[in-house]
Amino acid sequence: MHLTKHKRPLFWLVLSLVIMLVSSIGASIVQTAGGAVKIHDMSWVTGSGKTMSALLLVPDGASADDKRPAIVLAHGWWNNKQMQDSNYVELARRGYVVLSIDMYGHASSDPLQEGHEMDAATGMYDGVKEIASLPYVDTTRIGISGHSNGARAANFAIPIDDKAATPLISSVYLVDNDPIYTDETGKYVNYYGDRDVGVQADQYDEFFFRSYDANGVALTAPRDYIGTPNAQSFLHFGADPSGQAARKPYTTYTQSVDGRDAVREIDNPAQTHPWGPFSKQEVTSLLTYFDKTLGAPTAIAPGSQIWQLKEGFNALGLVGFGMFLIAFATSLLGTRAFAGLRAGPAPALVPREGRGLLWFWGSLVVSAIVSGVSYWIISANTAVGTVSFLGDPPINPQGAVWIIALWAALNGLVAIVIMTVSYRVVGRRTGVSLRDIGVLPGWKRFWQGILLGAIVVASAFLIVFVLAYFFTTDFRLWVIAIPTFTPNKLAIAGIYLPFFLLYFLANSVAINSFNRFAIRGREWGNTAVLALANGIAPIILVIAQYSHFFITGELISGFGGINSIWLFPIVVILPVAAVVTRKIYRATGNPYIGGFIMACVVTIVSVSNTLTYTR
């Protein structure tokens, strides 16, 4: 099919919309098990006086006459309720009523007040009380599960439940966080009483399942966890494991506690901490465990799973979203309001030679080194690390976003310095015009381009909201997500947007105005090199961290696990930014449009998928 230059953007625009629609419909069909499960996006004021957001999944047939077992799920720190989709999809299709919460401080729930992390178990127990109030829930069969700090929230919930007039929690499954082993005196204790408890302890967990000496020095690696006194005490129901026969992983141990047969087990897969919510093995273990302890109303083999189809449809939506950013931006150039931004015929691309080529490769190497080293230094700084977890509200309510924004701004400044030197050393001598390459487009075209970018970003997120309203889905793949968000996130985005603007505007100018040329006669080769160069430092850091981890059993000293995990989405975002900004630049000759669009999208996505603290 041959398309004219004028019609081509419209074709891609329509295609992007179709892809996002197919993504939402497909994901909805999977998560509702073909209509057999109803899903509700809930928001209510809890007994703690805070607003909580959650997804409630109710299987067909659940009623006051057919009460079902129920499970409350909690995500990890810096995440949201959809991160538990692999679990809630599979639990709901097996007949459980499921509530997947945004813990307090996360996503669409109220911000978390510093020092109040344990209030209502960061919302976990408010979720338990809510699900127990539903007429179609069997309150004698309520389970809780969480990943990482969601598992910590489950631990927080136990003493609250112990004090309740009628305890509600009968089964607990902790994913990627330690159970409680000892009391305040250091004596081994059965913290969970007569409840059933299971644990997933990853052999390559970045944070948990280590033993420490009195000075806080790690004595054992996570892959050695099963043989430690802590693990053995847990499997022996809180007894001192000295002299006891060693117990094994993937084995269910039963003991009578207060007249009830209680269960303890530990599953011990060879995987990392962040892989838990995206792991078929984790889902299989969780399903198997809750079938033993609560009883699945619908018999489906634990290994028979369909959530991966939902992830595939969600990922398709990410592709459509990215296509929309480019297609809508270039389509708007055909309107009267933005016709003035349309570039004339692009100048012929020629290979770069001599000093120019040497400077090109040299600047890429220097930029990559600065990017990697600066991230390492920021990660290793104790003061910065403290802020990353708590922030400094109200000026800095999201510490995790602050760390990435600070790093981005620093690299943006470095890019500006490199471009300035490059122009003085090479560009000016060879007759390069800053106006011709788009660095100086004129104030009218600059602000007109910013307006176009703002319309594109607003339209893209409007589509996300509309599709979420009708299908209760968003676009995501593992740690990359384009979610809906509450209005307060826009105010928070305003705090961090200047930092991301500094990086993405400078990055787009560098890629498109200073480093665009033919490689072997092709522009795509240049684009590919620059996309790889954008992400090479994070890629190297991640490879170094996990190579060291898998070989030695421990992380690189001074390079925290969360710092490498935060690089996972960046490894994808930065190369994508190179492609998005290049496509828009080719149509407009203006590097600031694509840079502005990427800065806005990344900022909104960042502040919507993390923890918000208040004082």
C-alpha positions as CSV (number, residue, x, y, z in Angstrom):
1,M,0.0,0.0,0.0
2,H,1.4,3.4,-1.0
3,L,0.6,6.3,1.2
4,T,1.3,10.0,0.3
5,K,3.4,11.9,2.8
6,H,0.3,13.9,3.8
7,K,-1.8,10.8,4.6
8,R,0.9,8.7,6.3
9,P,0.6,10.4,9.8
10,L,-3.1,9.9,9.7
11,F,-2.7,6.2,8.9
12,W,-0.3,5.7,11.9
13,L,-2.6,7.7,14.1
14,V,-5.6,5.5,13.3
15,L,-3.4,2.4,13.7
16,S,-2.2,3.6,17.1
17,L,-5.8,4.1,18.3
18,V,-6.8,0.7,17.0
19,I,-3.9,-0.9,18.8
20,M,-4.7,0.8,22.1
21,L,-8.4,-0.2,21.8
22,V,-7.5,-3.9,21.0
23,S,-5.1,-3.8,24.0
24,S,-7.8,-2.7,26.4
25,I,-10.5,-5.1,25.0
26,G,-8.1,-8.0,25.1
27,A,-6.8,-7.3,28.6
28,S,-10.3,-6.8,29.8
29,I,-11.5,-10.2,28.4
30,V,-8.6,-11.9,30.1
31,Q,-8.9,-10.3,33.5
32,T,-12.6,-10.9,33.6
33,A,-12.1,-14.6,32.4
34,G,-14.3,-13.9,29.4
35,G,-17.0,-12.1,31.5
36,A,-17.1,-14.7,34.3
37,V,-15.5,-12.2,36.7
38,K,-16.8,-8.6,37.5
39,I,-14.1,-6.1,38.2
40,H,-14.7,-2.8,40.0
41,D,-12.3,0.1,40.4
42,M,-13.2,1.3,43.9
43,S,-12.4,4.3,46.0
44,W,-13.7,4.8,49.5
45,V,-13.0,6.5,52.9
46,T,-11.8,3.8,55.3
47,G,-12.2,3.5,59.0
48,S,-8.7,5.1,59.3
49,G,-10.2,8.3,57.7
50,K,-8.1,7.9,54.5
51,T,-9.2,7.4,51.0
52,M,-8.2,4.0,49.6
53,S,-8.2,2.9,46.0
54,A,-8.5,-0.8,45.0
55,L,-9.7,-3.2,42.4
56,L,-12.4,-5.6,43.5
57,L,-12.8,-8.8,41.5
58,V,-16.0,-10.8,42.1
59,P,-16.5,-14.1,40.4
60,D,-20.0,-15.1,39.0
61,G,-22.0,-17.0,41.5
62,A,-20.7,-15.4,44.6
63,S,-23.7,-14.4,46.8
64,A,-25.0,-14.4,50.3
65,D,-26.1,-18.0,49.7
66,D,-22.7,-19.0,48.1
67,K,-20.1,-17.2,50.1
68,R,-16.6,-17.4,48.7
69,P,-13.1,-17.3,50.2
70,A,-11.5,-13.9,49.8
71,I,-7.9,-12.6,49.4
72,V,-6.5,-9.1,49.9
73,L,-3.4,-8.3,47.8
74,A,-0.8,-5.6,48.3
75,H,1.9,-4.4,45.9
76,G,5.4,-3.4,46.8
77,W,6.9,0.0,47.7
78,W,6.8,2.5,44.8
79,N,4.2,0.5,42.9
80,N,0.4,0.2,42.5
81,K,-2.5,-2.2,42.6
82,Q,-2.2,-3.3,39.0
83,M,1.2,-4.8,39.8
84,Q,-0.7,-7.7,41.4
85,D,-2.6,-8.5,38.2
86,S,-0.9,-11.9,37.6
87,N,-2.3,-13.0,41.0
88,Y,-5.7,-11.4,40.9
89,V,-6.5,-12.6,37.4
90,E,-5.7,-16.2,38.4
91,L,-7.3,-16.1,41.9
92,A,-10.5,-14.6,40.6
93,R,-11.0,-17.1,37.8
94,R,-10.6,-19.8,40.4
95,G,-13.6,-18.4,42.3
96,Y,-11.9,-16.2,45.0
97,V,-13.2,-12.7,45.8
98,V,-10.1,-10.5,45.4
99,L,-9.3,-7.0,46.6
100,S,-6.0,-5.6,45.2
101,I,-5.3,-2.3,47.0
102,D,-3.2,0.8,46.5
103,M,-1.4,0.9,49.8
104,Y,-1.6,4.3,51.5
105,G,0.9,6.7,49.9
106,H,0.6,4.9,46.5
107,A,-1.1,5.6,43.2
108,S,-4.7,6.7,43.9
109,S,-4.9,6.2,47.6
110,D,-4.2,9.0,50.0
111,P,-0.5,10.1,50.6
112,L,1.3,8.4,53.4
113,Q,2.1,10.6,56.4
114,E,5.7,10.1,57.5
115,G,5.9,7.9,60.6
116,H,2.5,6.4,60.1
117,E,3.5,3.5,57.9
118,M,2.0,1.0,60.3
119,D,-1.4,2.7,60.5
120,A,-4.0,0.0,59.5
121,A,-0.9,-1.9,58.2
122,T,-0.4,0.7,55.5
123,G,-4.0,0.1,54.5
124,M,-3.8,-3.7,54.4
125,Y,-6.1,-4.2,57.4
126,D,-8.6,-1.6,56.1
127,G,-8.7,-3.7,53.0
128,V,-9.4,-6.8,55.1
129,K,-12.2,-5.1,56.9
130,E,-13.7,-3.9,53.6
131,I,-13.7,-7.3,52.0
132,A,-15.1,-8.9,55.2
133,S,-18.1,-6.6,55.0
134,L,-19.2,-8.0,51.6
135,P,-22.2,-10.3,51.9
136,Y,-20.7,-12.8,49.5
137,V,-17.5,-13.3,51.4
138,D,-16.9,-16.2,53.8
139,T,-15.3,-14.4,56.7
140,T,-13.8,-17.6,58.1
141,R,-11.6,-17.9,54.9
142,I,-9.9,-14.6,54.4
143,G,-6.3,-14.6,53.2
144,I,-3.8,-11.8,52.7
145,S,-0.7,-11.6,50.5
146,G,1.7,-8.9,49.4
147,H,4.9,-8.5,47.5
148,S,7.9,-6.9,49.2
149,N,6.6,-4.1,51.3
150,G,3.1,-5.4,50.6
151,A,4.3,-8.5,52.6
152,R,5.5,-6.1,55.3
153,A,2.0,-4.7,55.4
154,A,0.7,-8.2,55.8
155,N,3.1,-8.6,58.8
156,F,1.8,-5.3,60.2
157,A,-1.7,-6.6,59.9
158,I,-1.2,-9.6,62.2
159,P,-1.1,-7.8,65.6
160,I,-4.1,-5.6,64.5
161,D,-6.0,-8.7,63.7
162,D,-5.0,-10.4,67.0
163,K,-6.6,-7.5,68.9
164,A,-9.8,-7.5,66.9
165,A,-13.0,-8.8,68.7
166,T,-13.3,-11.3,65.8
167,P,-10.0,-12.0,64.0
168,L,-10.5,-12.1,60.2
169,I,-7.2,-13.3,58.7
170,S,-6.8,-17.1,58.5
171,S,-4.1,-17.4,55.9
172,V,-1.0,-15.4,54.9
173,Y,1.3,-15.7,51.9
174,L,4.4,-13.4,52.1
175,V,6.2,-12.8,48.8
176,D,9.8,-11.5,48.9
177,N,9.9,-10.3,52.5
178,D,10.9,-12.0,55.7
179,P,8.4,-13.3,58.1
180,I,8.7,-12.3,61.8
181,Y,11.0,-14.7,63.6
182,T,11.6,-13.2,67.1
183,D,10.1,-11.0,69.7
184,E,11.5,-7.8,71.1
185,T,14.0,-9.7,73.3
186,G,15.4,-11.7,70.3
187,K,13.6,-15.0,71.4
188,Y,12.1,-17.1,68.6
189,V,8.4,-16.8,68.6
190,N,5.3,-18.0,66.7
191,Y,4.2,-14.5,65.6
192,Y,1.3,-15.8,63.4
193,G,-0.4,-18.0,66.0
194,D,-2.8,-20.5,64.5
195,R,-2.9,-18.9,61.1
196,D,-1.6,-20.7,58.0
197,V,1.5,-18.9,56.6
198,G,3.6,-19.4,53.5
199,V,6.6,-17.5,52.3
200,Q,8.3,-17.1,48.9
201,A,11.9,-16.5,49.5
202,D,13.8,-15.7,46.3
203,Q,17.4,-17.0,46.2
204,Y,18.5,-13.8,44.6
205,D,16.5,-11.3,46.6
206,E,18.1,-7.9,46.6
207,F,16.8,-6.9,50.1
208,F,15.7,-9.8,52.3
209,F,16.4,-13.4,53.5
210,R,19.9,-12.7,55.0
211,S,21.2,-13.3,58.4
212,Y,23.1,-10.6,60.2
213,D,25.6,-10.3,63.1
214,A,25.2,-7.9,66.0
215,N,26.9,-5.1,63.9
216,G,24.5,-5.5,61.0
217,V,27.0,-7.3,58.7
218,A,25.4,-10.0,56.5
219,L,26.4,-13.5,57.4
220,T,24.5,-15.5,54.8
221,A,23.3,-14.8,51.3
222,P,19.7,-15.2,50.2
223,R,20.4,-18.4,48.3
224,D,21.5,-19.9,51.7
225,Y,18.3,-18.9,53.5
226,I,16.7,-22.3,53.9
227,G,19.5,-23.5,56.1
228,T,19.5,-20.5,58.4
229,P,18.1,-20.6,62.0
230,N,15.5,-18.0,61.0
231,A,14.0,-20.0,58.2
232,Q,14.2,-23.2,60.3
233,S,12.5,-21.6,63.3
234,F,9.7,-20.3,61.0
235,L,9.2,-23.8,59.6
236,H,9.2,-25.2,63.2
237,F,6.4,-22.7,64.2
238,G,8.6,-20.4,66.1
239,A,10.5,-22.9,68.1
240,D,14.3,-22.6,68.6
241,P,15.6,-24.7,65.7
242,S,18.7,-25.9,67.6
243,G,18.7,-29.7,67.7
244,Q,15.6,-29.9,65.4
245,A,15.6,-31.9,62.2
246,A,16.2,-29.7,59.2
247,R,13.1,-28.8,57.2
248,K,12.9,-28.3,53.5
249,P,11.5,-25.8,51.0
250,Y,8.4,-26.6,48.9
251,T,7.1,-28.8,51.8
252,T,4.0,-28.2,53.8
253,Y,4.4,-28.6,57.5
254,T,1.4,-28.9,59.8
255,Q,1.2,-28.5,63.6
256,S,-1.7,-28.0,66.0
257,V,-1.7,-24.5,67.4
258,D,-4.5,-23.6,69.9
259,G,-6.5,-26.5,68.7
260,R,-6.2,-25.8,65.0
261,D,-4.0,-27.5,62.5
262,A,-1.8,-24.6,61.1
263,V,0.5,-24.7,58.1
264,R,4.0,-23.4,57.5
265,E,5.9,-23.6,54.2
266,I,8.7,-21.8,52.3
267,D,9.0,-21.7,48.5
268,N,12.5,-20.9,47.4
269,P,12.8,-20.1,43.6
270,A,16.1,-19.0,41.9
271,Q,14.8,-15.6,40.9
272,T,15.2,-12.0,41.8
273,H,13.0,-9.7,44.0
274,P,11.3,-7.6,41.3
275,W,10.6,-10.7,39.2
276,G,8.1,-12.0,41.8
277,P,4.9,-10.3,40.5
278,F,5.8,-11.3,36.9
279,S,6.7,-14.9,37.6
280,K,4.7,-18.0,36.6
281,Q,6.5,-19.8,39.4
282,E,5.3,-17.3,42.0
283,V,1.8,-17.4,40.8
284,T,1.8,-21.2,40.8
285,S,3.2,-21.3,44.4
286,L,0.6,-18.7,45.6
287,L,-2.3,-20.6,43.9
288,T,-1.1,-23.9,45.3
289,Y,-0.8,-22.5,48.8
290,F,-4.2,-20.8,48.9
291,D,-5.8,-23.9,47.5
292,K,-4.4,-25.8,50.4
293,T,-5.3,-23.3,53.1
294,L,-8.6,-21.7,51.8
295,G,-9.8,-24.0,49.1
296,A,-10.3,-22.8,45.6
297,P,-14.0,-22.8,44.7
298,T,-13.2,-23.6,41.0
299,A,-10.7,-26.4,40.4
300,I,-8.1,-25.3,37.9
301,A,-4.6,-26.6,38.0
302,P,-2.2,-24.0,39.4
303,G,0.1,-24.3,36.4
304,S,-2.8,-23.4,34.0
305,Q,-2.5,-19.7,33.8
306,I,-3.8,-17.0,31.4
307,W,-2.4,-13.8,33.0
308,Q,0.4,-13.7,30.5
309,L,-2.1,-13.0,27.8
310,K,-3.2,-9.9,29.7
311,E,0.4,-8.8,30.0
312,G,0.7,-9.3,26.2
313,F,-2.3,-7.1,25.5
314,N,-1.1,-4.5,28.1
315,A,2.3,-4.4,26.4
316,L,0.6,-3.9,23.0
317,G,-1.1,-0.8,24.5
318,L,2.3,0.6,25.4
319,V,3.4,0.2,21.8
320,G,0.2,2.0,20.6
321,F,0.7,4.8,23.2
322,G,4.2,5.4,21.9
323,M,3.0,5.4,18.3
324,F,0.3,7.8,19.2
325,L,2.8,10.4,20.5
326,I,4.5,10.5,17.2
327,A,1.5,10.1,14.9
328,F,-0.6,12.7,16.6
329,A,2.2,15.2,16.8
330,T,2.9,14.9,13.1
331,S,-0.8,14.8,12.2
332,L,-1.3,18.1,13.9
333,L,1.1,19.7,11.5
334,G,-1.6,19.3,8.9
335,T,-3.9,21.7,10.8
336,R,-4.0,25.4,10.2
337,A,-2.9,26.1,13.8
338,F,0.4,24.2,13.6
339,A,1.1,24.2,9.8
340,G,3.9,26.7,10.5
341,L,5.8,24.1,12.4
342,R,6.0,21.7,9.4
343,A,9.6,21.4,8.2
344,G,10.6,21.8,4.6
345,P,12.5,19.1,2.7
346,A,15.0,17.6,5.0
347,P,18.6,18.3,4.0
348,A,20.5,15.4,2.5
349,L,22.4,13.3,5.1
350,V,26.0,12.8,4.5
351,P,28.5,10.7,6.4
352,R,30.5,12.5,9.0
353,E,34.2,12.3,8.6
354,G,37.5,13.4,10.3
355,R,37.2,15.5,13.4
356,G,33.4,15.5,13.3
357,L,33.2,11.7,13.4
358,L,35.8,11.5,16.1
359,W,33.9,14.1,18.2
360,F,30.7,12.2,17.6
361,W,32.0,8.9,19.0
362,G,34.0,10.6,21.7
363,S,31.0,12.5,23.0
364,L,29.0,9.3,23.2
365,V,31.6,7.6,25.2
366,V,32.0,10.6,27.6
367,S,28.3,10.9,28.0
368,A,27.9,7.2,28.8
369,I,30.8,7.3,31.4
370,V,29.3,10.4,33.0
371,S,25.9,8.9,33.1
372,G,27.0,5.6,34.7
373,V,29.5,7.2,37.2
374,S,27.1,9.9,38.2
375,Y,24.3,7.4,38.9
376,W,26.7,5.2,40.9
377,I,27.8,8.3,43.0
378,I,24.2,9.4,43.6
379,S,23.3,5.8,44.6
380,A,26.1,5.5,47.0
381,N,25.5,8.8,48.8
382,T,24.0,8.1,52.2
383,A,22.1,11.4,52.5
384,V,20.7,11.0,49.0
385,G,19.7,7.4,49.8
386,T,17.7,8.5,52.8
387,V,15.8,11.1,50.8
388,S,15.1,8.5,48.1
389,F,13.1,6.4,50.6
390,L,11.3,9.2,52.5
391,G,11.5,12.3,50.4
392,D,11.4,15.7,52.1
393,P,7.8,16.8,52.0
394,P,6.1,19.0,51.1
395,I,8.8,20.4,48.8
396,N,10.0,16.9,47.8
397,P,7.1,14.4,48.4
398,Q,8.5,11.6,46.2
399,G,12.1,10.7,47.1
400,A,12.4,8.0,44.4
401,V,11.4,10.4,41.6
402,W,13.7,13.0,43.1
403,I,16.7,10.7,42.7
404,I,16.0,9.9,39.1
405,A,15.2,13.6,38.3
406,L,18.4,14.8,39.9
407,W,20.4,12.3,37.9
408,A,18.6,13.3,34.7
409,A,19.1,17.0,35.3
410,L,22.8,16.4,35.9
411,N,23.2,14.6,32.6
412,G,21.2,17.2,30.8
413,L,23.7,19.8,32.0
414,V,26.6,17.7,30.9
415,A,25.0,17.3,27.4
416,I,24.7,21.1,27.1
417,V,28.3,21.5,28.0
418,I,29.3,18.9,25.4
419,M,27.2,20.5,22.7
420,T,28.6,23.9,23.5
421,V,32.1,22.7,23.1
422,S,31.2,20.6,20.0
423,Y,29.8,23.7,18.3
424,R,32.8,25.8,19.1
425,V,35.4,23.1,18.1
426,V,33.7,21.6,15.1
427,G,30.3,23.0,14.2
428,R,31.1,26.7,13.8
429,R,34.3,26.0,11.9
430,T,32.3,23.9,9.3
431,G,29.6,26.5,8.9
432,V,26.9,24.9,11.0
433,S,24.0,27.3,11.6
434,L,22.2,26.8,14.9
435,R,19.0,28.2,13.3
436,D,19.2,25.7,10.4
437,I,19.6,22.7,12.7
438,G,16.7,23.8,15.0
439,V,18.6,24.9,18.0
440,L,17.4,28.4,17.5
441,P,13.9,28.0,16.0
442,G,12.7,31.5,17.1
443,W,10.4,32.2,20.0
444,K,7.2,31.9,18.1
445,R,8.0,28.4,16.7
446,F,9.4,27.4,20.1
447,W,6.3,28.2,22.1
448,Q,4.1,26.9,19.3
449,G,5.9,23.6,19.5
450,I,5.5,23.5,23.2
451,L,1.8,24.0,22.8
452,L,1.6,21.2,20.2
453,G,3.5,18.9,22.7
454,A,1.1,19.8,25.5
455,I,-1.9,18.9,23.4
456,V,-0.3,15.6,22.4
457,V,0.5,14.7,26.0
458,A,-3.0,15.7,27.3
459,S,-4.7,13.7,24.4
460,A,-2.6,10.6,25.1
461,F,-3.5,10.5,28.7
462,L,-7.1,11.3,28.0
463,I,-7.2,8.1,25.9
464,V,-5.7,6.2,28.8
465,F,-8.4,7.5,31.1
466,V,-11.3,6.8,28.7
467,L,-10.1,3.2,28.1
468,A,-9.6,2.7,31.8
469,Y,-13.2,3.9,32.4
470,F,-14.7,1.4,30.0
471,F,-12.4,-1.5,30.4
472,T,-10.6,-1.1,33.8
473,T,-7.2,-1.6,32.2
474,D,-4.1,0.4,31.5
475,F,-0.9,0.0,29.4
476,R,2.0,-1.8,31.1
477,L,4.7,-4.4,30.9
478,W,6.3,-5.4,34.2
479,V,7.9,-2.3,35.7
480,I,6.8,0.1,32.9
481,A,3.3,1.4,33.2
482,I,1.1,4.2,31.8
483,P,-1.6,4.4,34.5
484,T,-4.5,6.7,35.3
485,F,-3.8,9.1,38.2
486,T,-5.5,11.4,40.7
487,P,-5.4,15.2,40.1
488,N,-2.9,15.8,42.9
489,K,-0.3,14.0,40.8
490,L,-0.3,16.9,38.3
491,A,0.8,19.3,41.1
492,I,3.5,16.9,42.2
493,A,4.6,16.5,38.6
494,G,5.1,20.2,38.5
495,I,7.9,19.8,41.1
496,Y,9.9,17.4,39.1
497,L,9.1,18.4,35.5
498,P,11.9,21.1,35.3
499,F,14.5,18.4,36.0
500,F,13.2,16.1,33.4
501,L,12.8,18.9,30.9
502,L,16.4,19.8,31.3
503,Y,17.4,16.3,30.4
504,F,15.0,15.4,27.6
505,L,15.2,18.8,25.9
506,A,19.0,18.7,25.9
507,N,19.0,15.0,24.9
508,S,16.7,15.7,21.9
509,V,18.8,18.6,20.8
510,A,22.0,16.5,21.0
511,I,20.4,13.6,19.1
512,N,18.7,15.5,16.4
513,S,20.5,18.9,15.9
514,F,24.1,17.9,16.6
515,N,24.3,14.1,15.9
516,R,22.0,13.4,13.0
517,F,23.9,12.1,10.0
518,A,24.0,9.1,7.7
519,I,25.8,5.9,8.7
520,R,26.4,3.8,5.6
521,G,24.0,6.1,3.8
522,R,21.1,5.4,6.2
523,E,19.6,7.5,8.9
524,W,18.2,4.5,10.7
525,G,21.7,3.4,11.5
526,N,22.4,6.7,13.2
527,T,19.1,6.5,15.1
528,A,19.9,3.0,16.3
529,V,23.4,4.0,17.5
530,L,22.0,7.0,19.4
531,A,19.1,4.9,20.9
532,L,21.7,2.4,22.2
533,A,24.0,5.2,23.4
534,N,21.1,6.7,25.4
535,G,20.6,3.5,27.3
536,I,24.1,2.0,27.4
537,A,25.1,3.2,30.8
538,P,22.0,1.8,32.6
539,I,22.4,-1.4,30.7
540,I,26.0,-1.9,31.8
541,L,25.1,-1.1,35.4
542,V,22.3,-3.6,35.4
543,I,24.4,-6.3,33.8
544,A,27.3,-5.7,36.2
545,Q,25.0,-5.8,39.2
546,Y,23.3,-9.0,38.4
547,S,26.3,-10.8,37.0
548,H,28.0,-10.1,40.3
549,F,24.9,-11.2,42.2
550,F,24.5,-14.5,40.4
551,I,28.1,-15.3,40.8
552,T,28.8,-14.3,44.4
553,G,25.3,-14.4,45.9
554,E,25.5,-10.7,46.9
555,L,25.1,-7.3,45.3
556,I,28.0,-5.0,44.4
557,S,29.1,-3.2,47.6
558,G,27.9,0.4,47.6
559,F,25.4,-0.2,44.8
560,G,22.0,-0.8,46.4
561,G,19.5,-3.2,45.0
562,I,16.8,-0.6,44.6
563,N,19.1,1.6,42.5
564,S,19.6,-1.2,40.0
565,I,15.9,-2.0,40.0
566,W,15.0,1.6,39.2
567,L,17.1,1.3,36.1
568,F,14.9,-1.4,34.5
569,P,12.3,1.0,33.0
570,I,15.1,3.5,32.2
571,V,16.8,0.9,30.0
572,V,13.7,1.0,27.8
573,I,12.6,4.6,28.1
574,L,15.8,6.2,27.0
575,P,16.2,4.4,23.7
576,V,12.5,5.0,23.0
577,A,13.1,8.7,23.7
578,A,15.7,8.7,20.9
579,V,13.3,7.2,18.4
580,V,10.3,9.4,19.4
581,T,12.3,12.7,19.3
582,R,14.0,11.7,16.0
583,K,10.6,11.0,14.3
584,I,9.1,14.3,15.4
585,Y,12.3,16.2,14.5
586,R,12.2,14.9,11.0
587,A,8.7,16.3,10.5
588,T,9.3,19.6,12.2
589,G,13.0,20.4,12.3
590,N,12.3,21.4,16.0
591,P,14.1,19.3,18.6
592,Y,12.1,20.8,21.5
593,I,8.7,19.3,20.6
594,G,9.8,15.7,21.1
595,G,11.9,16.5,24.1
596,F,9.0,18.3,25.8
597,I,6.6,15.4,25.1
598,M,9.0,12.8,26.5
599,A,9.7,14.9,29.6
600,C,6.0,15.3,30.3
601,V,5.2,11.6,29.8
602,V,8.1,10.4,31.9
603,T,7.3,12.8,34.7
604,I,3.6,11.9,34.9
605,V,4.3,8.2,34.7
606,S,7.0,8.5,37.4
607,V,4.9,10.4,39.9
608,S,1.9,8.2,39.3
609,N,3.7,4.9,40.0
610,T,5.5,5.6,43.2
611,L,5.2,6.5,46.9
612,T,4.0,10.0,48.1
613,Y,4.9,11.2,51.6
614,T,3.4,14.1,53.5
615,R,4.1,15.5,56.9
